[in-house]
Amino acid sequence: MASPARWNHVWVGAETGILKGVNLQKKQATNYTASGALRRDEGVCTMCWGDPFESEILVGCLDRSVKLFSTEKGKFTESRLCPGGEGPFCGLAVQDGSLITCVESGLLKVWREDSSEAAELQVGPGVCRMRQNPARPQCVGTGGKENALKVWDLQQPQEPIFRAKNVRHDWLNLRVPVWDRDLQFLPGSEKIVTCTGHRQVRVYDPSSPQRRPVLEVTHGEHPLTALSLAPGANSVVVGSARGDVAVIDLRQGRLLKCLKGFAGAVRGVQCHPTRPLVASCGLDRFLRLHGLDDKRLQHKVYLKSRLNCLLLTSLEAWEDEDPDPAKAEEVKEEEDELWAHMETVRVHPAPKRAADPGPGAPRPGARALKKQKRAGAGP
């Protein structure tokens, strides 16, 4: 029988070092720790799937360790220390059995399988995010504070294959600061979408002659912190440091809708690959699942800790799944047996009161009322 962890729909990483598996159908959350105790130096910074079957999760922690969690076994099975550079992990990826890590100081390493040595390159300081291109796993994108978007081919890492150029000066002829907070590769093309700490959503096209963005949208009044491509890749969901979550159209460059119900900075956003669903988490300690079509909040789970990142499984039919039908039948039999042995409680009807004589009928005098009280009868 598969582990109960296999039936979790969302995996969430917390600042306290806990990996939380959430079953949205049952509204249950299970905590998993590698050391058996809460340690903030093991706070989860980033996560990624370890294989295409979603049976393994790679968890990057503050202490520079990368832990392997098995969803089949429901426990951590391996741990690897990845030293070098400074700052927390800003991205994890897997390519041909090799682990790819990147830290805030800009040191990107490729850890070969069954080897302690790693190929490394410097992608620039102040990195906020590293993402892998799903269509070309050997390519990754990086961006950060005063570190513009770059795309790297890890098979030829001497120079980036694309280096974004900053936008033109503003209307005061002042330089526009660079602060890329998150990025995603658009499927079926070479385009890349980013969100910035200065409220912009930008689309870059490395195949075009210009290195500046081909589309730019400014949204909200607070820094954008996370983004995810909606199914179909025609729109993107972005979250802000205030707790605003919005859907931006990438074809016309306009705001489509806003999602409500947030109360803290958003740190993780991920859309389901095929269904119109988006999961989000952040500093208000809630995991939320919204519908992209009707904007309805479908699930909201309180997880007690400040949340940094999440992984949404690609399960299709959540509502129809029945992970343990034998157990469900056993619970039903126990309920039937309990009802069969319960004693029947008989309810006696209340005594009828005398009818009201009506407003026109004569009322008994004081002497008659005293006789009724002595006899034990009410008025």
TADADA-V408943 format. One record per residue. PHI is phi in whole degrees, 0 to 359 (NA if undefined). OMEGA is omega in radians with two decimals (none if undefined). Layout:
{{PHI,OMEGA} {PHI,OMEGA}}
This chain:
{{NA,-3.13} {293,3.10} {296,3.06} {302,3.12} {297,-3.11} {294,-3.04} {261,3.05} {282,-3.10} {269,-3.10} {226,3.04} {245,-3.02} {233,3.10} {256,-3.05} {247,3.10} {295,-3.09} {277,3.12} {88,-3.11} {259,2.93} {262,-3.06} {250,3.03} {259,-3.03} {242,3.00} {263,-3.06} {288,3.14} {294,-3.14} {265,-3.07} {55,3.14} {238,3.09} {236,3.13} {240,-3.13} {264,3.09} {229,3.08} {230,-3.13} {281,-3.07} {261,-3.14} {84,-3.14} {222,3.11} {281,3.13} {222,-3.10} {290,3.07} {286,3.03} {254,3.12} {305,-3.07} {281,3.13} {264,-3.07} {205,-3.13} {217,3.00} {203,3.08} {287,3.14} {274,3.14} {207,-3.12} {293,-3.09} {271,3.11} {59,3.08} {264,3.13} {223,3.10} {234,3.03} {264,-3.05} {242,3.09} {265,-3.02} {247,-3.11} {296,-3.11} {278,3.11} {70,3.04} {258,3.05} {244,-3.07} {254,3.13} {256,3.12} {250,3.13} {262,3.07} {285,3.08} {286,-3.11} {267,3.14} {72,-3.14} {200,3.04} {282,-3.08} {247,-3.10} {217,3.06} {212,-3.09} {223,3.11} {272,-3.10} {238,-3.08} {284,3.10} {115,3.14} {76,-3.13} {225,3.11} {91,-3.11} {284,3.04} {295,3.03} {241,3.08} {177,3.03} {228,3.08} {202,3.12} {231,3.13} {213,3.14} {53,3.11} {81,3.12} {262,3.11} {265,3.13} {247,3.12} {234,3.06} {215,-3.13} {247,-3.01} {299,-3.13} {288,3.07} {102,3.12} {276,3.10} {254,-3.11} {234,3.04} {245,-3.09} {267,-3.12} {292,-3.14} {293,3.12} {58,3.11} {211,3.12} {274,-3.14} {276,-3.10} {218,2.98} {280,-3.06} {222,3.04} {211,-3.12} {256,-3.08} {258,3.11} {107,-3.08} {286,3.06} {73,-3.10} {290,3.07} {257,-3.08} {205,2.93} {238,3.13} {230,3.09} {265,3.06} {280,-3.11} {299,-3.12} {282,3.12} {227,-3.02} {300,3.13} {280,-3.13} {250,3.10} {228,3.06} {244,3.13} {227,3.08} {193,-3.11} {190,-3.12} {279,-3.02} {52,3.09} {219,-3.02} {295,-3.13} {306,3.03} {225,3.06} {242,-3.05} {241,2.95} {260,-3.03} {290,3.04} {278,3.07} {223,-2.96} {276,-3.07} {296,-3.14} {221,3.09} {293,3.11} {281,3.03} {211,3.10} {229,-3.09} {291,3.10} {252,-3.11} {296,3.12} {292,-3.13} {294,3.14} {299,-3.10} {284,-3.05} {292,3.02} {266,-3.12} {63,3.09} {256,3.12} {295,3.10} {273,-3.13} {293,-3.12} {254,3.10} {200,3.10} {279,-3.08} {264,-3.13} {204,-3.11} {205,3.08} {212,3.05} {269,3.12} {278,-3.11} {291,3.11} {79,3.12} {203,3.09} {263,-3.05} {287,3.13} {227,3.09} {248,-3.14} {230,2.94} {235,-2.99} {239,3.04} {285,3.08} {249,2.92} {80,-3.14} {259,2.90} {248,-3.04} {234,3.07} {242,3.10} {249,3.12} {233,-3.12} {298,3.14} {280,3.14} {273,-3.11} {296,-3.09} {275,3.12} {259,3.06} {277,-3.12} {297,3.09} {272,3.09} {211,3.10} {219,3.11} {230,3.05} {258,-3.07} {228,2.98} {72,-3.10} {234,-3.06} {227,-3.11} {303,3.05} {275,-2.98} {245,-3.05} {206,3.09} {212,3.08} {206,3.13} {282,3.06} {283,3.09} {304,-3.07} {97,3.07} {60,3.07} {266,3.13} {215,-3.11} {225,3.09} {258,-3.11} {237,3.06} {240,-3.04} {243,3.13} {287,3.10} {263,-3.10} {109,3.07} {273,3.08} {234,-3.05} {223,3.08} {249,-3.09} {249,3.09} {281,-3.12} {273,3.14} {270,-3.12} {254,3.10} {65,-3.12} {219,3.10} {284,3.12} {268,-3.09} {195,3.06} {239,3.10} {260,-3.03} {247,3.04} {108,-3.07} {260,-3.08} {222,-3.13} {197,-3.11} {302,3.13} {270,3.14} {246,3.14} {217,3.09} {222,3.06} {210,3.09} {268,3.03} {292,-3.06} {296,-3.08} {235,-3.10} {266,-3.14} {283,-3.11} {228,3.06} {222,3.08} {255,-3.13} {214,3.10} {210,-3.13} {183,-3.01} {282,3.12} {276,3.01} {72,3.13} {252,2.90} {260,-3.12} {235,3.05} {231,-3.13} {250,2.96} {272,-3.10} {282,-3.13} {282,-3.06} {255,3.14} {64,-3.06} {282,3.04} {282,-3.06} {271,-3.14} {217,3.08} {214,-3.05} {234,3.09} {275,-3.02} {243,2.92} {72,-3.09} {241,3.04} {290,-2.94} {253,-3.06} {253,-3.01} {202,-3.14} {209,3.01} {230,3.13} {257,-3.13} {289,-3.13} {264,3.08} {302,-3.08} {267,-3.01} {256,3.14} {291,-3.04} {289,-3.07} {267,-3.05} {289,3.08} {222,-2.98} {297,-3.09} {216,-3.11} {296,-3.14} {295,3.13} {292,3.12} {297,3.12} {293,3.12} {296,3.11} {297,3.13} {296,3.12} {297,3.12} {297,3.11} {296,3.13} {297,3.14} {294,3.12} {297,3.13} {293,-3.11} {292,-3.09} {266,3.13} {281,-3.13} {284,3.14} {283,3.13} {261,3.14} {270,-3.13} {255,3.13} {276,-3.14} {291,3.14} {288,3.14} {295,-3.12} {283,3.08} {269,-3.14} {296,-3.11} {292,3.11} {290,-3.08} {294,3.11} {99,-3.08} {291,-3.09} {270,-3.07} {282,3.13} {290,-3.12} {266,3.10} {292,3.14} {283,-3.10} {295,-3.13} {295,3.12} {294,3.12} {295,3.12} {296,3.11} {294,-3.14} {294,3.11} {293,3.11} {295,3.14} {283,3.13} {92,-3.13} {259,3.10} {281,3.12} {293,none}}
